[in-house]
Every structure is written in C-alpha cells, then in structure tokens.
Amino acid sequence: MNRKRIIELFILITIFITIWLNSNIFAAVYEASTLHNAVSRSETVQDLFSERWKLIEEQELYFDFYGKLNWVPGFKINTINKGTGEKEAVDMRLIRTYGSVTVNYPIIGGYEGKTIAERMRKGPGAKKKSEEGGLWKPKNLILGFTATGFHYGLTSETSVDRGDAGTESVTDYKYTQFFDDIFAASLLYRPYFFIHGGVIINNQIEPNDDGTMDYGNSTNRTTRYFVSSNLLSFLNLNAATTKDKVESIAVGLIINNGLKFFMKPPSLLPRLTVTYKKLALFNDEPYDPVWVVKSKGTAINLSDSEKDSADLHTLSLLIEWDLLSRIFIAGFAEYQKPSKTLIEKRTVTSDTDPGEEVEYAPIREMRASLGYNFLSAGKPSRAVLTFGLSRYWDVAIPVHRESGEGYTLTGGFLEFKWESPWYGIELKGAYNYSSELRKLVETADKFMIETSIFARF
C-alpha cells in the first residue's frame, strides 16, 4: 500500500471516530469510584509502565519518549452545590494525559545492532550470540531510568461576563484532579534478568472555591514502592507495597521462553503468558461500590476501626501471535475470585440492612484483537490497523452504565498506528472496551478518543 492510500485510510478513521464523539446521548451522572481508588490507579500506571518497557526491550531502545492524550466527552458528575448543600449534576469533560521518558545507558557492551533499524529488523525477543557470555561474564549490562506520569483532569466550560468587553468562555476546575507518577531505575543483565524498582506517587488536589488549582496543596498524597522483574526471560515477578502492607503481587510465566530450556518451540507458536495476581482492591471506603463483610448478616454501619478489606485474586492467560510481522492476533481471558463476602451498596436500605451479596462471575475479562500491517513485513516501518472486541465484568458497572442492567459490558476499539524506526503516531477510538474500563470504570457507556506520539532510538 502506497503512502497516499495510508493517508486516506488515516483520514477515514479520524472522520469515523469524530462522528462517534459528536453523539452526546451517553452523558451519565455518576459517583466516582475508580478515580478515588489509589490502589486501582496505581495498578493502571504500573500496567502502562510495563507495556512501554515491553516494547523498549523487544526493540532494544536506548531512548524512548511516549506521550498520550485521551479524552472522554459527555461526562456528568454529582458535586455539592455550596449554596444549597445538595448534590447536583454538572457537565464535565475528562482529559487524561500520559507521558513517559526512558533513558538507557550501556555499562558493559550494548545492543548488537548499530542502528535502531537493524535492531528492529531482527525481530522482537531474538537472542543475540554476543549475549552468551556466561552468567558471570556479562556482555550486555544496561542501566536505565524512567519517569512516568498519568493525570486525570475533570473540567467544565463556564461563561464570565466581562461587561463592555463581552462574555468570555473559560475552563473551570470543578472537580478533584488526580496525578499518578512513577520514578524507577532499571538494570538489564541480558539475557539472564532485568529488574525495575521505584516509587509510585498518588496525588489528589482539590480545586479552590474560585475554580483555580493550587498544585502545591495536596489533599491526599500517598507513596507506594514497586518492583518489576524477569528471570531467565520466562518468569515475571511484580509487587507493590505501602509502608504498612503489600497491596499487589503478580507472578507470570512466559510459556514459550520456558520451553526453550527443554526443547525448541515451533517458530509460529503464539506467545503464551499465564499470570496470577492478588490485588488489595476493596477497602470499605466511601468510593467503593461494595461493602466488605466477614459473614452474611453483618450490619453495614461500621466505624473506621471496624472496616474490613478484601483481596481480588485473578488468573489470566494472554495469547499473542505475530504472523511474519504482517498479521497480529491477541487474546486475553482472566478468572477472578474475591477473598471475602462483598455486599452491593445499592441494595442497602438502612444501617441495619445487611444488603445483598454480590454474585461474582468467574470470568472478569475476555478480549481479542486482530491487526494488519499494510507495509512490507521486511521493513522496520509499519502501518497497522487493529480492531478488537471485549467483555468486561465489574462491581461498579451498574453504578456508571447509562442503560441496561447487570455487571457486564461488551465493547470494542479501532486503532491505527504508524511507526518508523525513530518515531510514530497512534489514533484510537473505543467504546466500553475492557482495557479502558479497567483503567477507569466511570467511562462505561461513553466513547473515548486517544492520540499518541513517540520518539526513540
């Protein structure tokens, strides 16, 4: 496909997504849940960090810059009217910005390819002969640093009367702003292991009465510590903690790389990854859609000292299939089980009403995607069009969905990505797609659009 056809395709995708976004029939009033849950937001920013580092390792990068702008129109939230003291719906716009910068420095040796085009042409995950120096004689030792930031910004448009100067439209910050940042150091001892370690800073800032923001005046700031590692290219070990407790643990096995110790897997075998996670997701906080109880019939009217917590255990299978760098197939399924009984808050009618227990679906998430590269497979440049479908289950979906009932939503996405060896762009539109609902369940029944740029060498 020539460059003219690629540009035409890009324009058509843009027009299609714009038509989606111009439909404002999906505005919903909601109470925030994921936004106020720092544990959930920490998982999101860690996943973004891991996704980017997966590409950095596969494409053997010394420098990587990635920027993303994501917005969801048609938001409405319940806020307190300071005059009446009552809640009322306010039209809002959600804009999420994400940025990441990684710098890697070779302490010993370096990547085998002299240019990024050479390194990418060899294909992801290819083991280089120069790396086989023995466990105590490294030929490829790399030190890296990454700074990652994710901002959730809710704003609204208001009009200000300037008298003779007329009316001016201004942006008013009427809701809490959330910032999640990662600062991490990395050590890559190829091909034996890599390890990332650092801090996650979750920051919550309330707007002033006049709608302005004082970014030095944090109302809720927490610090978490995390480690993400891989041993012998097949065993992933990740954890995040506060000063008081371990909030998440993940253990993953990359099956294909493990098989290499015993046999030579077929070259066209899809990449299989099995992961177990334990996440301290439910903490009886006001933003939680459920209460945690030790046994059925427990009164819901609890003091802070009586509040309980629950973990969510998940087991997932990820399938990734790269067919000659031309067709890309991916599938994901995740099983779930909470550690304790959960009661849906909407079913509690009084302080003594025990409410109804949540009946958990065994499958939390299923998704599949198919991508096609319109450029020659042998080139480092790619133009990939990808679409996907998903089904997602979450206890907060009934609170945030616009229509229908139940805990499950089905959705999809369409994405176009063009990349050269040194830079690239992405454009994505999604509606109820599971990976987006995992990041922020408040986007249920809302279209979102996302643009990204990246540079690397």
N, C-alpha and C positions, 0 to 999 in steps of 0.2 A: 504494500500500500504506500503510495507516494505521500509527500508532506501535505499537499493540498487536500487530499481526502482525510488525513488525520485532523487538520484544522476544521474542516467541515463537520466531522464527527464530534469534535470538541464543542463546537457552537451548538449543534443539535442537542447535546447532553445538557448544556447550560440553559437553553430555552426550556427544555423539558422540566428541569428542576425548578426553574423560576416560576413556571405555571403552577407547580406543586405549592410553592411557598406563597403564592398570591391567594390561595384559598385559606381564609381566616376562620373557617367554620369549626376549627378544632380548638378554640380557646377554652381553657378549663380553669376552674377555681380549685386550688388545692392548698393543703398544708404541707410545708416542706418536710421531707423525711431523709432522703439520701444527702441532700445538701448539708444538713446539720450533723450528719453521722461521720465524724472524723475517721473512724475505722474503715468505713466503706470508701471514703475519699482517698485514704492512704493506699488502699488496695488498687484503686484506679491509677494513681500516679506511679505506683510500682509497676503495674502492668504496662503502662506507657514507656517507662524506663526500660523494661525488659524487652519489649517489642523493638525498640530502637537499637538496643545493644545486640539483639539477634542479627539485625542487618549489618551492623558495624563489624561483627565477627565474620559473617559469611562473605562480605565484600572487602574485608581486610582494609579498614579505613584508619588513617592517621588523624583525620579531622572530619567532624560531622556536625552540621548545623541543621536543625529542623524546626520549622515554625508552622503553627496550625491556628486557623481562625474558624470557630464553629458557632453558628447562631441558630436560635430557635424562636421564630416569631409567634405571636398569638398566645403568649403566656398571660395568665392572670393568677394573682396570689391573694390570700387573705392577710391584710395588715390591720393594725389598730388605728382607728381614727382618734387622734389625740384630743379632738374637741368633744366627741360623744363617748369615747372609751369603748366603742364597739368595733367588731371586725367588719371590714367591707372589702369587696373585690377591687383590685387595682390592676389595670392593664400594664403589663411589663414586657420587657424584651430580654431574653437570656443571650449573653455573648460569653463564650468560653474561649480563652486564648491559652495556647500551649507553646512553650519554647524549650529547646534542648540544645546544649553545646557540649561536644565531647572532643577532647584533645588527647591523643595517644603519643607516647614517646618511646622509641625502642632503646631499652637499656643494653640489651645484647641482641645482635643480629637485626632482624626486621622481616617484613614480609618478602616473599621471594620475588614477586612481580615488581619491576621498576616503576611502572605506572599503574594507575587505577584501572585503566582499560585492560591491561594484561591480567591484573588480579581478578577482575570480574569475569574475564573470558574463561578462566579456569573453572568457574562454576562454584556454587556455594558448598562449603564443607569439605572441599578437596584437601587431602592431606599431602603436604609437601615433603619431598625427600630430605630437604635441608632441616626439617624439624626433628628428624630421627637421630638425635644426638645422644640419646640415653637420658635417664631420669636425672642424673647428677651432672650432666654436661649439656645444659640448655643452649640451643642455637637460636632461640626466639623468645626473648623475655621483654614484655612491653608493659609500661606503666601508663595509666590513664586517669583523667579527671573529667567528671561530668557534672554539669549544673542543669537541673530540670525544674520548670515552673509551670503550674496549672492554675488559672484564675477563673472563678465563676463570678460573672458580673450581671446583676439584675438591675436594669434601669428602666425609666419611663420618660416619655416626652411630655413636657408641660409648656404652657404659654405664659410669658411675662409681659405685662402691659408697660411699655416704656413711654407712655404719654404721647407727646407730639412725634416721638421717634417711631411710633407704631408698636406692633406686637412682635415679640421675638420668641422663637421656639428654642427651648434649652433642654438638655438632658439632666434629669433629676435622679439621684441615687436614693431610692425609697426603700431599699432592702439591703440586708446584710451582704457584704462582699466576702468571698472565701478565697484564700490563697493556699496552695499546697506546693511545697518546694522540696526538691531532693538535691543534696550535695554529696557526691560519692567519689571515692578513689577506687581504682581498679588495678588488678595485677593479672596479666595474661602470660601464663607459662605454657606455651603451645608445644605439643598438643595435650599436655597432661592435665592442666586445670586452669580455671580462671576464677577470680573472686572479686565481687563488688561489695563495698561496705561504706555506710554513711548514715546521714540523718535525714529524716522527713520532718519538715516543719509545717504544721497545720495552723493557719492563722485566720481568725474571724474578726471582721471590723464592722461596727455598726455606723450608719450614716448619722451626721449631726441633724439637729432639728431643721436647719435650713437646706438640707439636701446635699451639703458638701461632705467630703470624706477627709478624715484625718488619718492617714495611713500609718502614723506612728502610735495611734491609740487603739491597740488591740484589746478586744473584749474577751477573747478566748483563744489562747495560744498554747499548743501542745507540741512536744518534741518526741519523736519516735526514732528508734535505731533499727537499721535493717542490714541484712547480709544476703547476698545472692551469689550462688556459686555453682560450678560444674566440675565434676571429677571424671577424668578419663573419657570426656566427650559424651558420656551417656547418663550420668547421674546428676540431677539438679537438686540442690538443697537451698531453700529460701526461708527466711524468718524475719519477723518484725516485732519489736518489743517497745514497751514504755519502761519507765523506771520500776514500775510495780509488777508488770506481768507480761507474758508472751501473748501477743494479740493474733498472730497468724504464723502458721507453719505450712510449708509446702515441700513435698518430695516427689520428684518426677523422674521417669525412666524413658530415655530415648531408645526405643527397642532396636532400631537399625544399627546404631552405633555399638550397642551391647553385643549384638550378634557377631560383630566383626572379630570378637575375641575367640569365637568358636568356628566361624565359617565365613565365606564371602557371600553376603546377601546379593540377590539379583539387582542389577543396576536400576531397573524400572520399578522396584518395590517402593511403595509410598512410605514416607517418613511417619512413624508411629510414635506418639508420646503419651504415656499414661501418668497422670498426676493425682496425688492425694493432697487435700488441703483441709486445714482446720482454721476457722476464722471466728473470732470473738465478735459476732455481728449484732447480737441482741443484748441490750444493757438496761432495759426498763426506763429509758429516757423519754421525755415528752415527745420527741420526734419519731420514736419507734411506732410502727403500725400495730405492734403486738405487745402484750404483757408476758413476762416470763414467770411461771408459777412452778413450785416444787411438786404440787399434786393438784388434781382436779378439785374444784370447790373452794380453793383458797380465795379469800377476799382480795379485791383489787386495790383497796385503799391502803397503800403501803407508804411507810416513811422511807427516807433515803437509806437509813441503816438496814431496812428490811428488803430493799430491792435486790432482785436476783439477776443473774446473767446467764446467757446460753451461747454455746458454740454451734456453728454450722459446719458439718463435715461433708465434704464433696469428693467424688472420684470421677475423673474425666478421661476421655480418650480423644486425642487430636490426630487427624489424618491429613497429611499434606503431600500432594502428588504433583511433581514438576515433570511434565512430559516434554523433554527435549527443549526446554525454555520457550515453549510455544503455547502450551495449554497448562493451566494451573487449577487444580482441584483441591478443595479443602473441606473437611467435615469435622464437626465437634459435637460431643454429647457429654453431659455432666449429670451424675447421680447425686442426690442430696439427702441429708438426714440431720435434723436439729438434735442437740443433746438433751433438751428438756421440753416439757409441755409449753406450748405457746397459745395464748388466748388473743383472738382478734379484738382490738379495742372498740370497733364499731358495734360489736354485739353486747357491750357492757352498758346497761341502762341505769345502774345505781352503784353506790360504793360497796354494797354487799352482793351485787350480782356477779357470779363467777364468770359469766360470759361463755362463749363457745370456743372450743378447742379448734385450732387450725389443723385441717387435714392436709398434710403435705403430700404433694405429688412426688413420686420417686425421681422423676426426671426434671431437673431445674432448667436445663437449656439444651436445645438442639439447633444446629445451624449448618448450612452448607453453602459453598460458593464455587463459581466457575469463572475463570479468567482466560482471556485470549490475547496473545501478543501479535500485533499486526506487523511488526518489523521482523526482519530475518533473525532466526534463532541464533546464528553465529555471531551477531553483533552485540557489543555491550550496551547499546541504546535499546530502549524498549518503549512501546506504546501499548498499554494493556487496558482493556475494558473488562470490568468484573461486575458480576451481579450475584446476589445471594438472597436466600430465604432463611427464616428462623422461627423458632417458637420458644417463648420465654415465660417462666413461672416465677412470681414474686409476691410476697405477702402484702406489699404496698400497692400493687396494681389496681385493686378495687377502689382505692382512695383517689387515684390520679387519672384513671381512664375516663374518657369523655362519654362513651356509650357502651352498652352491653354490661355483662356481669362476669364474675369469675376472676381467677388469679392469673390467667394465661392470656398472652397476646401473640399474634402472628404478624410478622412484618418482613421487610426486605430492604435492600440497598442497591444502588448503582454507583459505580466509581470508575473514573478514567484517570490513568496515571501515565505520564510521560517522563522518561528519565534518560539522561545522557550519562556518561561516566562521571561528570563533575557536578551536575545539578539536575533538578527536576521539579515538576509541579503535580498536584493532585486535585481532583474535584470530586466531591462525593455528596450524594443525597440519600437520605434514609428515612424510613417511617416504621416505627416500632421494631427496629432491628435489635436483636438481643444484646449485641456488644454495646450498643448505645444505651439500652435500658439498664445494663449492669453499671455503667458509669453514673447514670442519673435516671432513676425510675420516674421522676417527675416529667420526663419527656414522653410519657405514654400518650398515644393518640395525637402526637404533634410531629410535623415534618421538621427535619433539620437539614441544613446545608453546611458544607465544610470545604475549605480550601487550604492547601498546604504547599509550602515550598521547602526545598532542601538543597544544601550545597555540601560537597565532600571532596576529599582527595586522599 
